[in-house]
Amino acid sequence: KTNAAEILFGMLLLIIAFSLVLPILVEGIPDFTSALWYCFAIISTIGFGDVAAVSLLGRLLSAILGICGLVVVSVVLSIVVNFYNETKDMDD
């Protein structure tokens, strides 16, 4: 069992939690939808720059979310590659 579903569900919960908290605690992120867009830009590492956290707390939360996003993406990618390799080995 890979726990990929649990990992993705946990990341989704983290995104929703950050999107609810960021507009309250961080200046520059006015509402939930802007916070959701901001979380997407951080996790995808695109970083559009149209919404930015300017306070120390906002930057700290952004760094935490970015690190979690990188870890989750790398874990899920390794699960997919491992699955592909196992299926390829079965075919051979």
URPE-V816806 format. One record per backbone hydrogen bond with DSSP energy under -0.5 kcal/mol. NH is the residue of the N-H (numbers start at 1). CO is the residue of the C=O. Records with the same first field share a line. If there is no record, write none. Layout:
BEGIN
NH = CO ; CO
END
This chain:
BEGIN
7 = 3
8 = 4
9 = 5
10 = 6
11 = 7
12 = 8
13 = 9
14 = 10
15 = 11
16 = 12
17 = 13
18 = 14
19 = 15
20 = 16
21 = 17
22 = 18
23 = 19
24 = 21
25 = 21
26 = 22
27 = 25
29 = 26
30 = 28
35 = 31
36 = 32
37 = 33
38 = 34
39 = 35
40 = 36
41 = 37
42 = 38
43 = 39
44 = 40
45 = 42
46 = 41
47 = 41
54 = 27 ; 52
59 = 55
60 = 56
61 = 57
62 = 58
63 = 59
64 = 60
65 = 61
66 = 62
67 = 63
68 = 64
69 = 65
70 = 66
71 = 67
72 = 68
73 = 69
74 = 70
75 = 71
76 = 72
77 = 73
78 = 74
79 = 75
80 = 76
81 = 77
82 = 78
83 = 79
84 = 80
85 = 81
86 = 82
87 = 83
88 = 84
89 = 85
90 = 86
91 = 87
92 = 88
END
